[in-house]
């Protein structure tokens, strides 16, 4: 696949989406639908890295085409990895076998934190030298702990202005591995980034966590995908060890649907009433965000599980809950919106680290709920949402795809909800407005 064709798929999905504002039209009644969301961004980017470093050719089915995955594809291509496909066909990756090339590429992670963190060790493995950069919001996100860890493992990493931020220059001739200490409560992406490089490091890899791990399911997802490509990873308390096995292509690899995206459809049934079934996600899912269905069950929804599906049914008024979302924080904004329609307050804790995401997600969600007249309280590590009917208004999205998609759900039930910058959903789900239109209408 050329970079233009990957980007072109995203652009086609956005063709009918306006630039400035989009108004959501209420459903005027309960919803009834089955849906299979697009492929998981998190699994797609992990599988792309494993396939790129592997021996052999891999065909990825169910790949998500969105800005974050296009960023990863383009960075891997810049590092000399051959990636090709046509829209609707499996993505073909010809593995590099982790052979270093005499190249000095410029790597643009755009707005993708996952790409920036994961590609840094890959660049140290595959290129003589590489410059890694991204758009301005990504430049504000921390990289310091990963940079320090890579240096301790033999890489040369230099920052243009700040060693804690992009852009950075990476030289990896001495990147050999070994034992490294990492905090578990900053970003699980730093841990996953190093784990993904582990099987091809000459000295192997051992990570010693010096604090409790947040977003543990994301690390478990990483090790699961790695093992599907032949890696051997062991955990012992606060230590994770990776043997120098290399990666071997499994030939065909299926990407499961995105559980974060599924939360919007589950949330639609919670807000509007009715029933929603998610196909392709169930008890066998790799993704922690599927726990959102369990929270809806605590709030009063009837939930039915199978190995590859989950169905929620609205059976009566929702009640507020108190929940620690440290392990599935990407659906906290969805819960905030659903919580406004409950009969009692909801308190979310354990997510202070999401202040360093695309935006300060705690402050943003509270600000926008208040803008619509809903009482919400910002706390150090979460928020409280009190029930209330929103006023009509324009929701600011802060260049954050999850703000746009979660607040759109209010528009399925209430008149006058307009979403600013609706095209920001391209980061992880460029077809969102089309798929939402299958439930309601947008204009």
N, C-alpha and C positions, 0 to 999 in steps of 0.2 A: 504494500500500500504506500502510495506517496503521501507526503504530509498534506498536500492539497486535498486529496480524496478523503482523508480522515476528517479534516476541518470541514470539507464540503458536506459530509453527512450531518454534522452538527448544524450547519447553516440551513440545510433543507428542513430540519426539524423546527427551526425558528422562523421560517419564512412568513408565517401569518401572525407572528407575535409583534405587537407594537413596541416602539422604542421606549416611550415615556411612561405610559400608564395602561392598566388593563382592569376593567371592572368585571367582577364575578357576579353571575346571575344566580339567584337562589333556586334550589330544586323544587321548592313548594311542596315538599312531602318527603317521606322516607325514601332511602335509596335501596336498590337491590342490584348487586353486580358481582361478577367474578373478574379478577384481573391478574395478570402476570406482569409485574413491574420489569423494567429493563434490568440488565445485569448489574451485579454489585460492583460499584466503583472500587471498593477496598479489595475484593477478590481479583478483579481485573488487573489492577496495578501490581499486586503481588505475583500473579501468574505471569504477567508480562516480564517482570524481572527474572523470575526463575527460568522461563523459557528462553530469554535472551542470553543467560549465562550457561545454559545447558548444552550438552552434546545432543545433536539430532534436531529434527524439525517438529514443531508443535503446532497443532491446529486448535485454536481457542474458539469455542462456540458460546454464544450468549454474551459476547463482549459488550460492555457499555461504551457507546460513543458519546462523549461529553468532553467539555474543555479539559477536565482533570486527566482523563485517560488519553486524549489527544496529546496533551503535554508530555505524558510519559512515552507515548509512541514516538513522538518527534525527537525527544532526548535520546532514546535508544537508537533511533536511526542515525542521529548525529554521531553516536559512538560507534557506528559501523555495523549495527545489527540490521539484517534484511528482514523487513516486515511487509507483507503484501496481502491484499484481499480485495474483494468487491463488496459493496453494500449488500447485506443479506447473506453473505457467505462467511464461513469460519475465517478468523484472522490467522494468517500463517506467519510463524516466526522461525527463521533459520538460526538455531542457536550458535553463539559465538564460541562455545567451548571454553569461555573465559580467557581467550587468547588476547593479549595486549596488542594494540595497533599503534603505529607511529603517527598519531593524529593529535591535534590540539583544538577540539571543537568548542564552540560557544553553546551552552545548554540553557534553554529558556524554559523554566518551570511555570511560567505564566502566573496564575494565582493558586497553583496547586501545592499545598504544603506536603501532601503525600509524595508527590513527584520530587520536590526539592530534597526531602529527607532521604528517600529511597535511592535517588540517582547519585547522590554524593559518593557513597562507597562504590557503586557500580562504575562511576567515572574513574575512581582510583584504581580499579581493576582493569579497565579496558583501554584507557588512554594514557599517553605520556604526560599530558597536561590538559586540563579543561577549565573553562570559566563557567561557573554556575550562577545564574541570575534569575530574576523573575520580575513581575510587575510590582509597582510600589507597595500595595498592601502586603504582598508576600515578603518584601524587604523588611517589613516591621516585625515579622514573626521570628521567634528565636531559633538559632542554629548552634549556639555556643557549646552546648554539652556534646552534641554530635561531633563538632569540630575538635574539641578536646580529646574525645575518645579516639577519633581517627588518627590524630597525631600520636597518641600513645601506642597505636598499633602500627606506626611506621609511615603513615602518609604525610605528605607536606601540604598543609592547608593554610592559605594566607587570605586575610580579609582586606578588601579595598579601603574600607573606612572603619569597620567594626568587625572583630572576629566573631561576634554574636549574631551577625546579620549577613544576608546576601548583599552584594555579590561576593563570591569567594573563588579563589584559584586553587585547583586541586592537582597535586602531583603524586602519583601513587606507586612509583617504582619500588618503594620500600614497604608497601602496605602488606604486612604479613599475618596480622592477627595477634593472638595471644589472649591474655586476661585483661579485662577492662571493668572499671566500676562505673555504674550509671545510676542516676536517681530514677525511681519508678513513678514519681508523682509530678513530672514535668510534661512529658509527652511520650506516649507509648510508641510513637512513630520513630523516635530515636532508637529504641530497642529493636523494633522491627527492621529498621534500615540496616543495622549491624548484623542481625540474625540472617537476613537475606544474603549477605555477602559471605557468611561463615563457611559454607561448604566448599568454597573455592579459595579460601585463605590458606596459605602454606602452613601456618602454625595453628590452624583451627581457631576456635573462638570460645571463650568462656566469659559470660557476663555476670558480674556480681551486683545485685541490686542493693543499694544502700538505703532505700526507703520503700514503703509499700507501693505496689504497682496500681496505677489508675488505668482504666480501660483495658483490663486484663483480657477480655474476649478478643480484642484486636491482636494481641500477641499470640493468643491461642490460634487465631485464624492464620497468622503468619506461619507458625510452625506446622499447621496442618497442610497448607499449600506447599510448603517446602518438602514435606514428607511425600506428597503426591509426586514430586519430581525427584525422589530418591534420596533426600537428605536424611541424616540421622541427628535428631535433636533430643536431648534429655534435660529434664528439670529436676532440681533437688533443692526444695525450699526457695531461697532467694537467688539461686544460681541456675543459669541456663548454659548448656554446653552444646557445641556444634562440631561434629567431626569433619575432617577434610575428605569428603567423599566425592565432591563435585556434584553436578546435577545431570540427570538423564531425562530426556523428554519422554513423557508418557504417551506420546503420539497425539491422542485426542484428549482435550480437557474441556469440561463443561463448567461455565460460570453460572452460579445460582443467581436468582433475582436479588435486587438490592433491598435489604430489610429497612433501611432508612426511608427509601421511597415508599415502601409498603405502609409505613406509619401514616402517611397522608390519606391513604384509602381506608385504612382501619379507623383513622380519626374522623373521616367523613361519615361513616356509619354511626360513630359515637355522637357526633354533633347533630346529624340530621335524623337519626333513627333509621331502622331498617337492618340490612344485612350486607356484609362484605366478605368475600372469600378471596384469599391470596393464594394463588397456585405457584408451586415451585419453592415455597418456604414452609418449613414445619419443624418438627422436633429434631431433624437431622441437620438443620442449618448451621453454618459456620459462624453466623453473625450474631453478636450480642444484642443488636438493636431489635431482634425479634421479641425480646422481653417486653417491648411496648404492649404486646397483646396481653401479657400477664397483668400489666398495670390496669389496662382497660377491664380486665376481669375483676380486679380489686374494686374498681369503680362501679361495678354492677352489670357489665356486659356478660353475655353467655359466650364462652369461647370453646371451640372444638378444634382439636389438633389431629393431624396425621403426620407421617414422616415427611411429607412434601406439600403440606397445605395447612392453612389456619383460617378459620372462619369465626367472625364475631357477629353477634346478633344483639340488637338493642332491645332490652326487655323491660325497661322502665327508667326513671330518673337516675342520673349518675350521682354518685357521692364523691366528695373530695377525698384525697389520700395524702399521706406523707410518705415520700419515697426517696431513697438515695439512688441517683442515676449516674454514679461515677462510672459504671461499666457500660452504659448505653446513652451517653450524653448527647449524641447527635439527634436524638428524638425528644430532647427536653423542650424545644420550642413547640413541637407538635402537642406535647402534653399541656403546655401552658395555655394554648388556644382551646383545647378540649376542656381543660379545667374551668375555663370561664363559663361554660354551660352546665356545670355541675350544680348541686344544691348546697354544697358546703365547701369551705376553702381547701385548697391543695397546696402543700409545701414540698418543694424539691430541694434536695441537699446534695452535697458531694461533688458539685460541678464547678467549683471555683476556677479550674483550669480552662474552662471554655471562654473565659475573658480574653484569651490569647488566640482565639480562632479567627475566622475571616473578619469578625468584629467582636467587640465585647458583647457576647450573646446574652449575658444576664442583663446588662443594662439595656440593650436594644429591645429585648422582648418586653421588659417592664415598661420602657418608654412608650412603645407602640400600643400596648394594651391600655395604658393611661390615656394616650392620644384618642383612643376610641371610647373613653369613658369607663373603662373597666378598672376596678381597684386592684392594683398589684404592688408588691413591696419587694424591693431589691435587698438581698442579703449577701453576706460575704461569699458564701459558697452555693448560692442558689436564689430562689425567689418564692414568694407566696402569691397565689392568685385567688382572689375572692370572686364568687359568681356575679355575673352581671350581663345585661344585654348591651351590646355595643351600639354606639352612635355611628351614623354614616361617616366615612372619612377615608383619607388616603394614607395607606400604610407605607412608611419609609422602610427600605430594605437594606440599606447600608452595604450594598454590593455583596450581600449574603444570600445565597440561593435558598437556604433553609428558612430565612425570614419570609421570603416571598411565598414559598410553598405552604408553610404552616398557616400563615394568616389568610391565605386564600380559602381555607376551610370555613372561616367565619362567613365568607361571602356565599357559601352554599346554603346557609340558613337565614342570613340577615341581608336586607337591602342596603345598597350603598357602600359596599366594601370595595375599594379600589386599591390595586397594588402598584406602587411605583417601581420603575425599572424592571419590568417583568422578564426581560431577557437575561437577567442574572441567573436564572435557573439553568442556563447552559453549562454551568460549572459541573453539575452532576446529573442533570435530567432535562435535556433540551426539549424533549417531547412531553413535558409535564402538562402544559396548557392544552395540548391536543387530548391527552388522556383524561384530564379533568373534565374536558368538554363531553366526554362520553357519559359523565354523571350529570353535568349541568350544561350551562352555556357560558361563554365568556365573550366580552365585546371590548 
